[in-house]
Amino acid sequence: MASVSVDEAMRRAIELAARGLGTTSPNPVVGCVLLDADGEVVGEGFHAYAGGPHAEIVALAQAGQRAKGGTAVVTLEPCDHVGRTSPCSTALVQAGVARVVIAVPDPNPVATGGAATLRDAGVRVDLGVRGAEAESGNVAWLTAMRRGWPYVIWKYAATLDGRSAAADGTSMWITSEAARMDVHALRATVDAVVVGVGTVLADDPRLTVRNLRDGSLAIRQPLRVVVDSAGRTPDGARVRDGAARTWVATAAEVGTGPDGGVDLPALLAALHTRGVRAVLLEGGPRLAGAFLAAGLVDRVVGYLAPRLLGAGPAALVDAGVTTIAEAIDLELTDVTQVGPDLRITALPRKREG
Ligand SMILES: NC(=O)c1ccc[n+]([C@@H]2O[C@H](COP(=O)([O-])OP(=O)(O)OC[C@H]3O[C@@H](n4cnc5c(N)ncnc54)[C@H](OP(=O)(O)O)[C@@H]3O)[C@@H](O)[C@H]2O)c1
């Protein structure tokens, strides 16, 4: 087999890492490619689920003796602690790897230190190869670990004139089946789906990840969270159907915020403690407005249907904006047509002061 460059190997490791998206939490996604002393690929691995073997261990097992004198190319700094598995740094040293190339350092205070251990053992360590690319593949986990609360994606569906429901309150379905399938794929990548009690009372959603054609449930379901100050979620609500875990987060349990609702930073901190790293905020307009006003949204995903209603509630309510100078500016990162609808992805720009 022909030899590959470290850069090519890292591109492959990033592809491998992405296969774990949605199943590794509370761990990160990680990919690893092992090259032998001649630069030939002798092992590949990715972290598939929490508690399962780390990417480096999978690749080392494939490589066997051929890892000796070779190079491990890995998307995240190898862990240095004994968790559910033993340290990857030690395993790489014991396998006789001569060089380790890392895309992104590990921000987790418990697991960091792998690079130092490797260097102390005489292994050459290079950091930052395709760092930005690897970072974006792991953005939710890295952001959550650095700041201590989950990465929040606000998803909404609206007509081209920005309505989230018709004047009589009906809202099913604004967007196409193709767009709704896309939402299920997005749900499958997060650890928790969050709605306000207003959405539960109006729409009685299931909030599960399922096949829209036959209704079958995905094996892994995100935690369903209803933000419900006074505990108004009905006993018979579909979110209580047992198809996935559900947390009705009340003010009594989480704390009360300045506007009298559930304290949102405290809610996110509590979710982080439960191992949630990525949250899909699915509405409705009032809860989304409160999250945006508090600067707690990291990414916006809007599905726009080529339809007009001319009346009915807006996709967003009370986001703390009263004049154009206060508008929440977004940077567009992707525009894709999904069936007949548009999916727009954008990042809120950081505000001054
Ligand atoms: N098009 C879409 O993408 C989409 C998505 C979801 C919903 N919807 C539509 O939205 C409508 C429901 O709107 P909604 O605004 O009432 O729903 P919502 O945002 O899901 O729920 C709002 C409720 O959440 C509770 N809440 C608790 N803590 C809060 C906090 N800190 N900030 C804000 N709210 C907090 C409040 O009720 P308590 O005071 O009782 O706690 C509040 O009234 C429905 O017609 C539904 O169809 C549309």
The ligand as an ORCA input file, in Angstrom:
! r2SCAN-3c Opt
* xyz 0 1
  N     -42.641     26.530     14.205
  C     -41.891     26.040     15.162
  O     -40.718     25.745     14.944
  C     -42.473     25.819     16.494
  C     -41.773     25.094     17.445
  C     -42.338     24.923     18.693
  C     -43.575     25.487     18.962
  N     -44.233     26.183     18.005
  C     -45.542     26.807     18.268
  O     -45.374     27.678     19.357
  C     -46.610     27.799     20.046
  C     -46.354     27.763     21.528
  O     -45.622     28.947     21.840
  P     -45.034     29.262     23.249
  O     -44.166     30.455     23.092
  O     -46.120     29.291     24.277
  O     -44.203     27.940     23.550
  P     -42.883     27.648     24.367
  O     -41.865     28.696     24.123
  O     -42.540     26.244     24.071
  O     -43.344     27.708     25.878
  C     -43.348     28.931     26.560
  C     -43.582     28.636     28.034
  O     -42.426     28.065     28.605
  C     -42.454     28.333     29.982
  N     -41.177     28.811     30.472
  C     -40.567     28.389     31.605
  N     -39.439     29.055     31.808
  C     -39.311     29.941     30.808
  C     -38.335     30.926     30.518
  N     -37.264     31.130     31.288
  N     -38.530     31.691     29.434
  C     -39.602     31.517     28.625
  N     -40.558     30.598     28.844
  C     -40.417     29.797     29.946
  C     -43.488     29.414     30.198
  O     -44.646     28.812     30.778
  P     -44.731     28.728     32.389
  O     -44.650     30.119     32.882
  O     -45.984     28.032     32.684
  O     -43.542     27.937     32.807
  C     -43.822     29.898     28.796
  O     -45.122     30.370     28.649
  C     -47.481     26.677     19.531
  O     -48.475     27.223     18.679
  C     -46.558     25.815     18.745
  O     -47.207     25.221     17.667
  C     -43.703     26.366     16.781
*
